[in-house]
Each structure stands twice: as structure tokens, then as C-alpha cells.
Amino acid sequence: MHVMPIQDRSRRSLQEASHRLRRHYDRYRSSAPFWDAYQQVQRELVSAFPEHQAELCNRLAVFAQRLGAVEKAQLLETADMDR
């Protein structure tokens, strides 16, 4: 299966998700409320754009790393997701 690059609509959704997560991180740091919000955002994105599941999950993981929520993001193998 060929995965299309992330388009404008999913890119905007990812940007909005990043803003939401930043607000949660600023308030809660790496505590349970942040990770609850992270999982909710991830579910929403994957539900809206299932064809970009691995890419969106990886981008969120990298964003969490940049925020400082995790030391090193664990990324999904996109080749495994294409089968």
C-alpha cells in the first residue's frame, strides 16, 4: 500500500493537536493528565486520517520529545504499517 504525503487538512489538524498538547504540557508536564490528552489527540487524528496512522503517531511522538515529555521518542516502523 502506498501512503500519500500528509495533505493540508491533516497538516492543519496536526498543528492544532500540537497546540493542544503544548497547553497540556505547560500545565501538567509529563504527568497522567498530559498523557491522557496525548492519547485522546492521537485517537482523534488516527480516526480522522487512518491512511496516515504511522506518520501521525510518529510526528506526535517527536513533538512529545521536543516538549520534554520523553527523553527519546519511540517511532513506528512505517514499512510494517504498509502491509
Secondary structure, 3 states (H helix, E strand, C coil): CCCCCCCHHHHHHHHHHHHHHHHHHHHHCCCHHHHHHHHHHHHHHHHHCHHHHHHHHHHHHHHHHHHCCCCCCCCCCHHHHCC
